[in-house]
């Protein structure tokens, strides 16, 4: 039985039931072909206000449900992701432009996130505190209330479910605003899964919409926590708005991540790892390897091998062909990628491979002759571009790698893993990978960046999820009413 019948979600949003919204419906387009895949509803600020009020009412019932009942709902959701994996994968391929292995990873991770979250309701979450005689004093974790989640287009399923699942498991209600470009695989899929899994009506809602809907979600008096994944610029605005309303904002933002290739590294292995980190999902990943720092003694060979690998990669429609790279999400993003490549060449960089596009298909690109001021090295490209810079000493490599406003992911490749680890410890980064590339995530690990990449690891571990989606309450209890002097 199909999970996503278009007749159910066409031109609608999910508020516990599928219903029309006040905004003009948005066409869902397949970036590889330009064909329409359907039309989703678009929420207005008024729709968001009504949804948040409904979520607040539903949250009380959901939080009061027995802990094992909430755990069972999350386990059922995990099984439903597995049972409908093929259908969901196809939507990720067609709507998000994912190659099949990336789409399969998203579905597998979504199931894993649900299974990990299913353990949270039974997790111990309080302390027995010292107290005066005859009085019981303890702390406990209680649900924050309504959690607003704003998710992006690039990994639409993972970057939604990793906040949705723990927030629901801990007794919160959730209002999710997916990117309108991936509102089916990043929104309707989750609505259908959690409805079938047994989340009470109104406790989980999905409202695609524009920036005005996102702003309304952040400002609404019912939302107490905001989980945002997206660009640093947009994240700053979300953080500022949330602070104005005295609510927490968990921000997972941009990155311009370095791969440091030490002179003793296995060059073929290093090129393979770095190519995966740079070109996976067309480079549209916050953890993508956007800066390649290579020792001058091996840089010429590294560039030649990376360029040869890039030239041999198939680019095309992942729905009909077996390819390494699919399409960029839309023309605006493609044009920004090409702008950075063009400006880099104009500033002195050399195109060793790629550098062009056909439609939304951008060739994997390698840039040589790069300096610290080269635009594609200095800025987050969010496209399949690998700028290579040379360094002469480890101290210089550390200085270059740390010279960025971002601090999300870091890779150091070398024959001596402990030496590579010593290098990595000198560079601020939320994630560190020794002898692996920069792109990596799992349901049970802490995830988050430092500096302009976000405000730390707010998801992943049980401790992080409890901190993110609950409040600490102090309770005292005694058998009779305390008597006071007046």
Number of C-alpha atoms within 10 A of each C-alpha: 6 8 17 19 10 16 9 14 22 20 21 26 29 27 25 21 18 19 14 20 23 14 18 14 21 19 19 19 20 24 24 25 15 12 12 12 15 17 19 29 26 25 27 21 20 14 21 28 20 12 26 29 17 22 28 22 17 23 26 16 14 24 20 10 12 12 19 15 16 26 23 18 22 31 21 21 28 27 18 18 25 16 14 17 19 14 15 24 24 20 22 28 25 27 26 30 30 32 27 21 12 17 25 19 12 23 22 17 21 26 26 23 26 27 24 23 30 28 20 27 21 14 13 9 16 14 12 11 12 10 11 7 7 10 14 15 16 16 15 15 18 18 23 23 27 31 31 29 28 25 29 22 23 26 22 23 27 24 24 25 25 23 29 25 28 29 28 32 30 29 28 29 34 30 28 28 28 28 22 24 25 29 31 30 25 33 27 27 20 25 26 20 21 25 20 14 18 15 22 15 18 25 29 30 29 29 32 33 28 17 12 13 23 25 16 18 28 32 22 19 15 20 28 23 25 27 27 27 22 20 19 18 11 15 23 15 12 23 21 13 16 23 14 11 14 12 16 19 25 25 28 29 27 27 31 27 31 31 30 33 29 27 19 13 22 14 20 13 13 23 22 15 20 29 24 19 27 32 26 23 28 29 26 21 24 26 28 37 33 32 28 28 23 24 23 16 14 16 21 14 14 21 23 16 17 24 23 14 16 23 17 12 14 15 21 23 23 20 21 10 13 14 16 23 25 30 29 29 26 19 14 10 16 20 15 14 23 19 15 21 29 17 14 25 20 12 15 13 22 17 19 20 23 18 20 15 16 10 14 21 22 25 26 30 23 29 26 24 17 22 19 15 11 22 22 30 27 19 17 23 27 28 30 29 33 31 29 24 24 24 20 12 13 14 12 14 23 19 14 20 25 18 14 19 15 25 29 30 29 30 27 26 29 21 14 13 14 11 14 21 18 11 18 21 11 13 19 20 23 21 22 20 18 21 23 21 29 28 22 14 14 13 21 16 13 19 21 23 25 21 17 21 27 28 17 20 21 24 25 23 19 19 14 16 23 24 15 24 30 21 14 15 11 12 12 11 11 11 8 8 7 7 6 5 3 3
